[in-house]
Structure formats: C-alpha cells, structure tokens
Amino acid sequence: MGHKESFLKYLQTEKRYSPHTVRSYGNDLDQFFSFLIQNEMSSDASEINSHHIRSWIVNMIDNQIKPVSVHRKISCLRVFFKWLRKERLISGDPLEKIVLPKRSRRLPVFVPENDLEKLLDENYFGDDFRGIRNRTVVEMLYLTGIRRAELTALRTADIDLAEQVIKVTGKRNKQRMIPLTGPFTVRLREYMKAREGFSEGKEQVDWLFVSDRGNKLYDKFVYNLVRKYLSMVSTIEKKSPHILRHTFATHMLNRGASLNAIKEFLGHANLSATQVYTHNTFDKLKKIYKQAHPRA
C-alpha cells in the first residue's frame, strides 16, 4: 500500500482531479486494503488478483453498499492499477475479467418551476446584505447550473456585467463562459454594491460570495443556505445545491434547449453524463401525450 500517496499525488498534479475526488479515491483504496488485511489476504499490489477484488465486491454487496457506490470504488481500483502498470510496478491487470453488478440509474431530482418562481418572486430573503447575498446565491445556482465548488471559487474578476457573462472554473481547471440574464445582472449589481458596503473597513477579499464574517463561503454554508430556502417552498426530500444544478438542466430541456447546449453549460466532459436528464423530460412528454392524445 506504500504506492497510495504517489498515486494520489499523480491524480492531483497530472490528472488534475479535484481535492474532493482525490480524497474519495484515497478513502476507497484505504477500504480495499483494510478489507484485504482483515481477511488475511496479501496487500502487496503485485500479488493482488481478480479473486481479491471479487471477494471485496461480494463483501460490499453483502453489506448493502449500493451498486452505484460499488461501481465508483471499482473504478478507483481500475485507475490505480492502470497507474501501477504505467509505472511498471505490476505487469498484469487484476480487473481484466471483473464483471460488476448492474447499476440502477437514479433519475435526477429537481424542484418544480412553480416552487422556484414562488421562492424568487416573493419576499423570502429580506433586504439586508445577508438576504441579498442568499437570494443571489440561490438564483446563481439555478440560473447557471454551476456546481457548489464552482460557485464558492468565483472571484469578482470572473464577473463581466457589461457583457453579462461569468467565467467558471470547473473540474480539472477547465474554464467555460456562461451567459447571465438581464434581470439577474441587475440583481448581481445590487449584490456587489451591498457587498462593497458590507466589506467596508474589513480585510478586502476578492471572492464574489462572502460569509457573514466577510470570508470565502464554505461548502456547508452553501448547503445549509440552499436547504433553508428550498424547505420554505418545496417538499422534495433532497434539498442540496446540486439539486438546483439538476433543476437548471431539467427546466432548460423541458423548455426546448438542446442536449449539447446543456452539456456546455454544465461543463460535462461528454454527452453521456448529460443524457440522464432526458429521462425526466421524456416522462413529462409521456404525461402530456396521455392528457392530450384522444387515443392515449
């Protein structure tokens, strides 16, 4: 297991994986090697074979680990053993003949349009700095579909109010431009003016969104903020910032946006990641068909 740190460094520096992904890979490897040690199997990478990996898969299934999580953990092993071969630390591929359990596709949860219209059109936020900031955060997530980490990483220099666009730095430092609506540009100007007054006399920071203390927003802050306001208008079980990303994509598709356009907005590397949203759209089309067609 001594190769783990070198592997994680490779993911961070050469593959440019996000810190969150690197941590996940590290945790998955720790779980795999702990399983081997607990079951008195060799933890020497050169001696690991398909039997070790199948045993871990069976163990995970017995412990009711979801198929999607099993797939993710085995994907981590594939990348790890590929790196070991690249570094000529092993010769064979223990995952070559591994067949994984079928993964059930979970459809993205999203907030109905009426609920978000109610939240953004009625006075749920207040007119002080915190209220203006909170509304701008929620609206930014919904209107652009950016990830929570992308939102907290936005700097004031990333905003071009004259051109009505923002520059977003996504996974592996890939940058993309996302347009802003006219009304939201006005909202953003209002927020930046409030932010200026709020930050007066404090240490100047160039993060676009700042906490009540004037610091960069952290993940839990954004999660709690979104959950608080979605709870006021929606009964959906999950109320995370990522739900607003799903909502952005679903609403855009329902209104006729192309899948390729959604892919570019979301910053997906390939179209297969975006196609999951078509299932929700198709469900809506089926419902309309049943209501509208005389023979349905």
C-alpha positions as CSV (number, residue, x, y, z in Angstrom):
1,M,0.0,0.0,0.0
2,G,3.1,2.3,0.0
3,H,2.2,3.4,-3.5
4,K,-1.0,5.2,-2.4
5,E,0.4,8.6,-1.7
6,S,2.3,8.7,-5.0
7,F,-0.8,7.7,-6.8
8,L,-2.9,10.4,-5.2
9,K,-0.2,13.0,-6.0
10,Y,-0.4,11.8,-9.6
11,L,-4.2,12.3,-9.6
12,Q,-3.8,15.8,-8.2
13,T,-0.9,17.1,-10.3
14,E,-1.1,15.2,-13.6
15,K,-4.7,14.3,-13.9
16,R,-5.8,17.5,-12.1
17,Y,-8.6,15.7,-10.2
18,S,-10.4,17.9,-7.7
19,P,-9.4,17.7,-4.0
20,H,-12.8,16.0,-3.3
21,T,-12.2,13.3,-5.9
22,V,-8.6,12.7,-4.6
23,R,-10.0,12.3,-1.1
24,S,-12.6,9.8,-2.3
25,Y,-10.0,7.8,-4.2
26,G,-7.9,7.7,-1.1
27,N,-10.8,6.5,1.1
28,D,-11.7,3.8,-1.5
29,L,-8.1,2.5,-1.5
30,D,-8.0,2.5,2.3
31,Q,-11.2,0.5,2.4
32,F,-9.9,-2.0,-0.1
33,F,-6.6,-2.6,1.6
34,S,-8.2,-2.8,5.0
35,F,-10.5,-5.5,3.7
36,L,-7.5,-7.5,2.4
37,I,-5.7,-7.2,5.7
38,Q,-8.8,-8.1,7.8
39,N,-9.3,-11.2,5.6
40,E,-5.6,-12.2,5.7
41,M,-5.1,-11.6,2.0
42,S,-1.9,-10.2,0.5
43,S,-1.9,-6.4,0.3
44,D,1.1,-6.4,-1.9
45,A,-0.1,-4.8,-5.2
46,S,1.9,-7.2,-7.3
47,E,0.2,-10.2,-5.7
48,I,-3.4,-8.9,-5.9
49,N,-5.6,-10.8,-8.4
50,S,-9.2,-11.0,-9.5
51,H,-10.1,-13.3,-6.6
52,H,-9.2,-10.5,-4.1
53,I,-11.3,-8.0,-6.0
54,R,-14.3,-10.3,-6.4
55,S,-14.2,-11.0,-2.7
56,W,-14.4,-7.3,-2.0
57,I,-17.3,-6.8,-4.3
58,V,-19.2,-9.7,-2.7
59,N,-18.4,-8.2,0.7
60,M,-19.7,-4.8,-0.3
61,I,-22.9,-6.3,-1.7
62,D,-23.4,-8.3,1.5
63,N,-23.1,-5.1,3.4
64,Q,-25.8,-3.5,1.2
65,I,-23.4,-1.0,-0.4
66,K,-25.4,0.5,-3.4
67,P,-24.4,-0.7,-6.9
68,V,-23.6,2.9,-7.9
69,S,-21.0,3.1,-5.0
70,V,-19.6,-0.3,-5.9
71,H,-19.0,0.8,-9.4
72,R,-17.3,4.0,-8.2
73,K,-15.0,2.1,-5.9
74,I,-14.0,-0.4,-8.6
75,S,-13.5,2.5,-11.0
76,C,-11.0,3.8,-8.5
77,L,-9.2,0.5,-8.5
78,R,-9.1,0.5,-12.3
79,V,-7.4,3.9,-12.3
80,F,-5.0,2.7,-9.5
81,F,-3.9,-0.5,-11.2
82,K,-3.6,1.3,-14.6
83,W,-1.2,3.7,-12.9
84,L,0.7,0.8,-11.3
85,R,1.2,-0.7,-14.8
86,K,2.2,2.6,-16.2
87,E,4.9,2.9,-13.5
88,R,5.9,-0.7,-14.3
89,L,5.2,-1.7,-10.7
90,I,3.0,-4.6,-11.8
91,S,2.6,-6.4,-15.1
92,G,-0.9,-7.9,-15.2
93,D,-4.4,-6.4,-14.7
94,P,-6.4,-8.0,-11.9
95,L,-9.6,-6.2,-13.0
96,E,-9.5,-7.5,-16.6
97,K,-12.2,-10.2,-16.1
98,I,-14.2,-8.4,-13.4
99,V,-17.9,-8.2,-14.1
100,L,-19.8,-5.7,-12.0
101,P,-23.4,-5.9,-10.7
102,K,-25.9,-4.0,-12.8
103,R,-26.2,-0.4,-11.8
104,S,-29.6,1.1,-11.4
105,R,-30.0,4.5,-12.9
106,R,-31.2,7.1,-10.5
107,L,-33.1,9.9,-12.2
108,P,-32.0,13.4,-11.1
109,V,-34.4,15.0,-8.5
110,F,-35.4,18.6,-9.4
111,V,-37.6,21.4,-8.0
112,P,-40.8,22.2,-9.9
113,E,-40.8,25.5,-11.8
114,N,-43.7,26.9,-9.7
115,D,-41.9,26.3,-6.4
116,L,-38.8,28.2,-7.6
117,E,-40.9,31.0,-9.1
118,K,-42.6,31.4,-5.7
119,L,-39.3,31.5,-3.9
120,L,-37.7,34.0,-6.2
121,D,-40.7,36.2,-6.7
122,E,-42.0,36.6,-3.2
123,N,-40.2,38.2,-0.2
124,Y,-38.5,35.2,1.4
125,F,-35.0,36.7,1.7
126,G,-35.1,40.2,3.2
127,D,-33.4,43.4,2.1
128,D,-30.2,43.4,4.2
129,F,-26.8,42.2,3.0
130,R,-27.4,38.6,4.1
131,G,-30.8,38.5,2.4
132,I,-29.5,39.9,-0.9
133,R,-26.5,37.6,-0.8
134,N,-28.6,34.5,0.0
135,R,-31.0,35.2,-2.8
136,T,-28.1,35.9,-5.3
137,V,-26.5,32.5,-4.3
138,V,-29.7,30.6,-4.9
139,E,-30.5,32.4,-8.1
140,M,-26.9,32.0,-9.4
141,L,-27.1,28.2,-8.8
142,Y,-30.4,27.9,-10.5
143,L,-29.8,30.3,-13.5
144,T,-26.3,28.9,-14.4
145,G,-26.3,25.3,-13.2
146,I,-22.8,25.6,-11.7
147,R,-21.6,23.3,-9.1
148,R,-21.3,24.3,-5.4
149,A,-17.5,24.3,-5.6
150,E,-17.6,26.4,-8.7
151,L,-19.8,29.0,-7.0
152,T,-17.6,29.3,-3.9
153,A,-14.5,29.6,-6.2
154,L,-15.9,32.6,-8.1
155,R,-14.0,35.8,-7.9
156,T,-15.2,39.3,-8.6
157,A,-12.9,39.3,-11.7
158,D,-14.9,36.4,-13.1
159,I,-18.0,38.5,-13.5
160,D,-18.4,40.7,-16.6
161,L,-21.6,42.7,-16.0
162,A,-21.2,44.7,-19.2
163,E,-21.1,41.5,-21.4
164,Q,-23.5,39.7,-19.0
165,V,-21.3,36.6,-18.6
166,I,-19.4,34.8,-15.9
167,K,-16.2,32.7,-16.2
168,V,-16.5,29.4,-14.3
169,T,-13.5,27.2,-13.5
170,G,-14.7,23.6,-13.4
171,K,-13.2,20.2,-12.9
172,R,-9.6,19.8,-13.9
173,N,-9.4,23.6,-14.1
174,K,-11.4,23.7,-17.3
175,Q,-12.9,27.1,-17.9
176,R,-16.2,27.9,-19.5
177,M,-18.3,31.0,-20.1
178,I,-22.0,31.1,-19.0
179,P,-24.4,33.9,-20.0
180,L,-26.5,35.8,-17.5
181,T,-30.0,37.1,-17.9
182,G,-30.6,40.9,-17.9
183,P,-32.7,40.8,-14.7
184,F,-30.1,38.7,-12.9
185,T,-27.4,41.0,-14.0
186,V,-29.3,43.8,-12.2
187,R,-29.6,41.5,-9.2
188,L,-25.8,40.9,-9.3
189,R,-25.1,44.6,-9.4
190,E,-27.3,45.1,-6.4
191,Y,-25.4,42.3,-4.5
192,M,-22.0,43.7,-5.4
193,K,-23.0,47.1,-4.2
194,A,-24.3,45.6,-0.9
195,R,-21.1,43.5,-0.6
196,E,-19.0,46.7,-1.0
197,G,-20.8,48.4,1.8
198,F,-20.7,45.2,4.0
199,S,-16.9,44.7,3.4
200,E,-16.0,48.4,4.2
201,G,-13.4,48.5,6.9
202,K,-12.7,44.8,6.7
203,E,-9.8,43.0,5.1
204,Q,-10.5,43.1,1.3
205,V,-11.0,39.7,-0.4
206,D,-11.9,39.1,-4.0
207,W,-14.2,36.1,-3.6
208,L,-17.5,37.0,-5.2
209,F,-19.6,35.5,-2.4
210,V,-18.6,36.1,1.2
211,S,-19.8,34.8,4.5
212,D,-21.3,36.9,7.4
213,R,-17.8,37.5,8.5
214,G,-16.5,38.6,5.1
215,N,-14.7,35.3,4.3
216,K,-15.0,32.9,1.4
217,L,-18.1,30.8,1.5
218,Y,-17.5,27.2,2.6
219,D,-19.4,24.1,1.4
220,K,-21.6,23.5,4.5
221,F,-22.6,27.2,4.5
222,V,-23.9,27.0,0.9
223,Y,-25.6,23.6,1.6
224,N,-27.4,25.0,4.7
225,L,-28.4,28.2,2.9
226,V,-30.0,26.3,0.0
227,R,-31.7,23.8,2.2
228,K,-33.2,26.5,4.3
229,Y,-34.8,28.3,1.4
230,L,-35.9,25.3,-0.6
231,S,-37.6,24.0,2.6
232,M,-39.8,27.0,2.5
233,V,-41.4,26.2,-0.8
234,S,-40.7,22.5,-1.7
235,T,-41.5,19.1,-0.2
236,I,-38.8,17.2,-2.2
237,E,-36.6,15.1,0.1
238,K,-33.2,16.3,-1.1
239,K,-32.6,20.0,-1.0
240,S,-28.9,20.3,-1.7
241,P,-27.2,22.9,-4.0
242,H,-26.7,20.0,-6.6
243,I,-30.5,19.7,-6.8
244,L,-30.5,23.3,-8.3
245,R,-28.0,22.1,-10.9
246,H,-30.4,19.2,-11.8
247,T,-33.2,21.7,-11.8
248,F,-31.4,24.0,-14.2
249,A,-30.8,21.2,-16.7
250,T,-34.3,19.7,-16.5
251,H,-36.1,23.0,-16.8
252,M,-33.9,24.0,-19.8
253,L,-34.5,20.7,-21.6
254,N,-38.3,21.0,-20.8
255,R,-38.2,24.4,-22.5
256,G,-36.5,23.1,-25.6
257,A,-32.8,23.6,-25.1
258,S,-30.6,21.1,-26.9
259,L,-28.7,18.4,-25.1
260,N,-25.4,19.7,-26.5
261,A,-26.1,23.2,-25.2
262,I,-26.9,21.8,-21.7
263,K,-23.6,19.8,-21.8
264,E,-21.6,23.0,-22.4
265,F,-23.5,24.9,-19.7
266,L,-22.9,22.1,-17.2
267,G,-19.3,21.6,-18.1
268,H,-19.7,17.9,-18.8
269,A,-16.7,16.2,-20.5
270,N,-19.0,14.0,-22.7
271,L,-22.7,13.8,-23.6
272,S,-23.4,10.6,-21.8
273,A,-23.3,12.5,-18.5
274,T,-25.9,14.9,-19.7
275,Q,-28.3,12.3,-21.2
276,V,-29.6,11.3,-17.8
277,Y,-31.7,14.5,-17.8
278,T,-33.6,13.4,-21.0
279,H,-35.4,10.7,-18.9
280,N,-37.2,13.4,-16.8
281,T,-38.1,15.3,-19.9
282,F,-39.4,12.1,-21.6
283,D,-41.5,11.4,-18.5
284,K,-43.1,14.9,-18.9
285,L,-43.7,14.3,-22.7
286,K,-45.5,11.0,-21.9
287,K,-47.7,12.7,-19.4
288,I,-48.6,15.4,-21.9
289,Y,-49.2,12.8,-24.5
290,K,-51.6,10.8,-22.3
291,Q,-53.5,14.0,-21.4
292,A,-53.7,15.4,-25.0
293,H,-54.0,12.4,-27.4
294,P,-57.6,11.2,-27.9
295,R,-56.4,7.5,-28.1
296,A,-53.9,7.7,-25.3
